[in-house]
Amino acid sequence: MIRYALTRLALLLLGLLVASALIFLTLRVLPGDVAQLIAGMNSTPEQIASLRERMGLNEPLLTQYLTWIGGIPRGDLGTSLLTGAPVVDELLQKGQVTIPLGLMSMTVALLIALPFGVFSAMRRGHRDGTLMSVGAQAVAAVPVVWAGMMLVLVFAVWLGWLPAQGFPRSGWSEPSLAFRSLLLPAVTIGVVEGAMLMRFVRSATLQATGQDFVRTAAAKGLTRNQALLRHGLPTVGLSIITVLGLQVAGIIVGAVVIEQLFSLPGIGRMLVADVGNRDLPKVQGELLVLTGFVLVVGFVVDLVHRVIDPRQREAE
């Protein structure tokens, strides 16, 4: 197990290194001159050249890249070209919105997917199970922006239960206000992601019903549903853990869109603004952190699989 974990960790670090190189090179081929943007349209060529020199933009690309990744082990992702603030500090500040939003979204998705996915599988062939399955497919096809607009219309405009936009300036010093401001965005992401996850839960549950140990339990006197709940759900859990790792990427993408829609001061909204401002150190730091988060989740999912599935350990 330790050898396997170390191998996966090495692959994780290699993946981060490759991702950092791709992010760095991709941003450098984008059109536009950040020095021109910062100096202004009325600046002279001499002023632009001097600014490029101070910002280190005249250094060879390899030198710029090595300088950037050399600071990562120290927790240094560079400095914003526009604000002069450390990128890590701004990520930590914006993460106070994005991280709770992601956790709340995942919670909503699980609360929808697990019970309704198992129920629709157990009621396969019945009207309610069929309607639930069709409804999940319909909701999963809904664009997250449209879902957010409809939820705002109902719960913010018509009912007035939740705020439509914004996040309190005081942040989490007022937990109730902060929670209420994130609830509607989290439900927006969670409902769409939960509908997609529900289909995987239903499929995994149906597959578990055909396993020999479930049929054996049913032959010993248990009903099909009792045999499934007692002996089949652990198998379903393995499939759900794998899909949850994949859902993380969907939640991150959804957070970028939803933070724009609900005017939330999170990492996603900051990323969109920084791309427009050509603030390369911030953009590459933000993309690397988001990519690293997805890779770390995949690493954790692999380890959890290895721990709870004895068949994988026996295969060593």
N, C-alpha and C positions, 0 to 999 in steps of 0.2 A: 504493500500500500504506500509506504514512504517513497519507494522508488518510482511508483506511478505518479505520485503527487509532484515529485521533483521534475519528472519528465514533462508533465503538463505545465508546471511553472516555467520551465525553460521555453516551452512553446509559446506561453503567454508573453514572456518578455520579448521573444523574437517577433511575435505578432505586433507588439507595441512599437518595436523598432522599425519594422516595415511600414506600419501605419504612419509613424512620425515622418518618415522620408516621403511617403506619398502625399501627405498633407502639406508638407513644406514645399515640395516641387509644384504641386497643383496651384497653390496660392501665388507662387512666383510667376506663373505663366498667365495669370489673369491680366486683362488690359487695365491701363491706368497707372498713374504715378502718385504714390502716397505723399511724396515730398511736395508735389505740385498741389495736391489737395490741401495739405496743411498750410503751405505758404500762401495760398490764395491765388486767384486768377490774375491779379495785378502784380505779382512778384516777378522779379527779373531772373534771367537764367543764372546769374551769379548767386542770388539768394537761394534758389532751388538747389544749386550744386553744393553750396555751403551746408544747407539743411540735410542733404543726402549724406554728406560726409559725417555730420554730427550723429546721425541716426545709424551709421554703419551700413547704409544701403549700397555703398560702393565696394564693400568687401566681396571677395569671391563667394559664390553660393555655398560652396563646401565649408568655408570658414564660418559663414553665418549659421549653417546647419549645425556644425559641431559646437559652436558657442551655445546654441539653443539647447541641444540635447545634453550638453555638459552640465547645464544648470538644473536639469530635471531631477537627478538624484538628490539634490539639495532642496527640492521643493521650489525651485525658481523657474517659472515658465516665461520669464521675460517681463518687459515693462510696456504698458500701453503707449503707443506713439502719440495719441491725442491727449490723454489725461496725465500721463507720466506716473500713473499708479501701478503697482505690481499686479500682474495678471492674476496671481493666486489670490490676492486679497479681494479682488472683484468677483472671482469665481466663488469664493467662500460666502461673500455677501449675497450674491444672487442665488446661491445654492440653498439658502434658507427658505426660498420660495419653491424652487424646482424639485428639491429632494422630497419635501412633504407632499407636494403635488403628485409626484410619481408613486410614493407609498400609498397615498389615499386612493389613487387611480387603480393600483394593483389590488387593493383591498376590495374596492367596489367590483372589479372584474371577477375576483374569486367568489365573492358572495353571490354573484349572478351565475357564474359558470358551474360551480360544483353542485349545488342542489338541483338546479334546473337541468343540467346535463345528465346527471344520474337519473333523475325522475323521468326525463323524456326517453331515456334508454329502457328503463323499467316498464314504461307504458308504450313501448313500441307496438304498432299495430292498432292502438286505440286512438280515438279522435283527439284527446287532449295532448297525447304525446306527439302526434303528427303536427298539430297546430303549434306546439311549442318549438318543434324543430324548424318548421317553416318560418315562424316568427324570428328565430335566431338568425336564419340565413338572410332575412330581409333587413334586420337591424345591422348585421355585419357589413352589408353593402352600403350603408348610409355614410356619406362623407362626414368626418368629424366636425367640420365647420358648420354644416347644416344642422347636425344634431345639437351643437352648442347654441345656435341661434334659436332653435325651437325651445330648448330648455330655458333660455333667457326669457323668451316671450311668455312662457307659462309661469315659471317660478319667480321671475324678477319683475316682469311688467304686469301680468295679470294678477298674480297672487301677492306679490310684494314680499315674499318670504326671505329671499336671498339677494345680496347685491349683484348687480349686473356686471360690474367691472371694478378693477382696482384692487389694491392691497393696502392695509393700514400703514401709515408712515412709521408708527411705533413698532411695527413688525410683530414678533411673537411675545412682546411684553404684554400684549392684550390677547391672550390665546383664543378667546371666544370670537373676537372680530377676525383674527387671522384665519381661524378654522372656517368660519362662515364664508369668507371671501374665496377660499379654495374649494369649498364643497361643490359648487356648481361646475367649475372646470373639471374637478376630479370625477364627478358623475358623468360628465360628457365623454371623457376618455374611457372611463371604466365600463360604461354601457356598451360602447362599440367594441372595445377589446374583449369584454366579457362575453358578448355574443359570438365572437370568433372562437374564443376559448371553449365556450359551451359545446360547439360542434366537435372539438377534439375530445372533450370529456365524454360526450355521448358515444363517439366512435370507439374510444378505449373501453368504455363500459360494455358495449355490445360485444366487443372482441373478448372481454373477460368472461362473458356468459358462456362462450363456447369452449372454455378451457376444461381439461379433464377433471381437475380438482373441484370445479364448481359443479359439474355434472355428477360427480361422485357424491358430493355433499347433498345434492338434490335427491339422488337415489337412496340416500340413507334416511330420508324422511323430511328434509327441509324443503320449503317451497323454493322456486327459482329465485325469487327476490331475496329471500332469507339467505340462501347460499351465496348469492352475489354480494350482499352487504357484509357477510361475515368473512368470506374467503376471497372474493374477487376484487374488492376495493384496494387492497394493498398493491395489487398489480396495476390497477388504474392509476395509483399514485405515482408510479414510475413514469408513466407516459405524461402525466400532468406536469411533473417537475421539468421534463425536457421541453415541453411546449412553453412553460412559464419563462424559461430562459430565452426563447425566441420572442416572446411577447414583450420583453424588456425593450427591444429595439423599436417596436411599434409604439410603446408608451413614450419613448424619448422623442420620436418624430411627432407624435400627437401633442406632446408638451410644447414643442416649438410653435406649432400652429395655434394651440389653445392660449398660450401666453400672449400672443398677438391679439387674438379675439377678445380676451378678457382683460387686456392691459395689465398683465401681471409682470412685475419687475424681476423676471427670472433669467436663467441662463439662455433659454431659447430666444427670448425677445432681445437680449443683449447680443446674441450671435447674429441675428438678422441685422441689427443696427450696425454692428462692427463690420460686417461684410460690405454694407453700403458705404461706410467711412474708410474702407481699405486699411483698417487697423490690423495689420498682419500679425503682430505678436499675440494680440488678444484672440483673433480668429483661430490661429493655429493651436493656441493653448486650449481654447474651448473645444475644438474638434478632437484634440488628443484626449482630453478628459472624458468626453462622451464616448469616444471609441474605446478607451481603456475600461470604462464602466461596463460596456457590453461584453468585452473580452473577459473581465473578471467574473461577471455573472456566469458566462459559459464555463469558466474554470471551476467555479463553485458547484454548478450543476453536475459536471463530470465527477467531482469528488463525492457528492451526495449519492449519485448513482452507484458509485463504487462501494460506498459504505452500506447502503440498504439492499443492494442486489447481490446475493451470494454467488450467483452464476458468473458474474464478471470477475469476482475474486478467485473463483475456482479455475478460471480460464488462464490465469497467470502461469 
